[in-house]
């Protein structure tokens, strides 16, 4: 028997040794030890950790095989937002992008071109060279912590090797399932189904395509099942406070040196013509890759120039994605069905004979509206139709093989009544969609409003799922969002798959939503055309739901960026007695339907920074960065993400990026210290 100290020493030795062998095998393509010997050392380590669980290290290679079971994935706010890329589909779009870059930073720059892999974007955090967190993209601001599942990916280092490793940094990458693994798993499912069929049991559903299979795998609760799925990951981005890496290309080289799996398919291009050559090459050869890819990402190479170019609210100005032309196939239209959304809009869906398209089995495609069916496509029953994936994501019908139409085929007419409640459909002037106006009793609309109310950007009741909402509606327990606040644990225990803990968790989640600020409650109520940003503007201006309810059309359009369509929708919403009843019920339940008194009391001061825009950069003594942004907003100012000629002020703290300061000075934007800003608002 080993002493605890001896066990710790041996566990440390084996962990370091096996991590080194993994590094050599996956990053250097070297086998320094036989598979048998490796497995024996891994078993020894596993046995020691089982006997001494407190000594197991976070970078232990035994985590590759999984075993952790996660009942829920905690939500994590990204330190650096995971922005999406603008898309282009032809050379003219790319030339326009190239001209915009040259206009902003001149002609002295180069591009890095990378393949746009079709997987799942993830962010990895390393502290002192050890993987500490793996997070999904989510909505770009927040994602799910899937660290146990990420650790099962053998090409993601649990511990880094090399020099100059920053104490804390993030890497971005694309988690994926290879075509080979996808085929293997479906073969296993097929073999299993033969046994199940003989036993008279329900068959397993085959995986639809590699991307969906990867996405589903990352969100599995049992990491040992994830390990069996042999996911992989290509890393393509470095994010950290260190400014020692001058270019994106240098970052890719450095990541590879540290042991990350970086695809060798990227290329440095000194002109847009070289970019076109890269695109043309991979348009012909992308099927040779071990995974699916749907385009090319083009980035300005210099990180300093990237910072000068800045970002919009959603995407970087220094990068763009070129999407390969969508694959097009022909199949037969079987029927058209109709779906009702939260707003009552009825969307037609084409049901098709199964066909393979861009690595996916396609059975359905969107038809958008009546005009699409009756005029543009002139669809008839059993037509042969051409289907493609728009941006290789959503299937759509692009045309009809009219020459193959059967004699006497009936023209397809858009339905006149709601498929869910049989109410007559109406068409609003100026809109292509047709609507069911029975918003208070049409089941899909009622359910959609509740789902909208509890979503992350609104009340954020993540313990309440779609299946539970179905049960609550079927039993008559919930008809409006306000009914959620009357649910009891005893009522929930009568639902399928609900135990004491899950019932308590749901009631607790609903209770916690009472602390959500007014602007998110306003968004969650679901007034047509009032999205999250509009809700924030209305809440900031009117301060309370009572003030908003009494606002006239003229009062509303006087608010910055509120137009006539939004104003009309808000006024009409509060004319409805049922809507007023909902608001009163939410008030009685204790939801936040006004801005806190301490904020409202500053109304006289709010005008001080009104109409002024700010960029906040650096580290501050008296505020966190978010706290300083809140202070600017409280006094009526606007916080933006990038520096431009229209910007009024930069509030500069310690460690402000030199490129931002340089750009602000170049454009003549006034730079304030923290003390100068505090003096401004105190004055």
Secondary structure, 3 states (H helix, E strand, C coil): CCCHHHHHHHHHHHHHHHHHHHHHHHHCCCCCCCHHHHHHHHHHHHHHHHHCHHHCCCCCHHHHHCCCECCCCCEEECCCCCCCCCEECCHHHHHHHHHHHHHHHCCCCCEEEEEEECCEEEEEEEECCEEEEEEECCCCCEEEECHHHHCCCCCCCCECCCCCCCCEEEEEEEEECCHHHHHHHHHHHHHHHHHHHHCCCCCCCCCCCHHHHHHHHHCCCEHHHHHHCCCEEEEEEEECCCCCCCEHHHHHHHHHHHCCCCCCCCEEECCHHHHHHHHHHHHHHHHHCCCCEEEEEEEECEHHHHHHHCECCCCECCEEEEECCCCEEEEEEEEEEEEECCCCEEEEEEEEEEEEECCEEEEEEECCCHHHHHHHCCCECCCEEEEEEECCCEEEEEEECHHHCCCCCCECCCCCECCCCCCEEEECCCCCCEEECCCCCCHHHHHHHHHHHHCCCCCCCCCCCHHHHHHHHHCCCCCCHHHHHHCCHHHHHCCCCCCHHHHHHHHHHHHHHHHCCHHHHHHHHCCCCCCHHHHHHHHHHHCEHHHHHCCCHHHHHCCCCCCHHHHHHHHHHCCCHHHHHHHHHHHHHCCCCECCHHHHCCHHHHHHHCCCEEEEECECCCCCHHHHHHHHHHCCCEECCCCCCCCCEEEECECCCHHHHHHHHHHCCEEEEHHHHHHHHHC
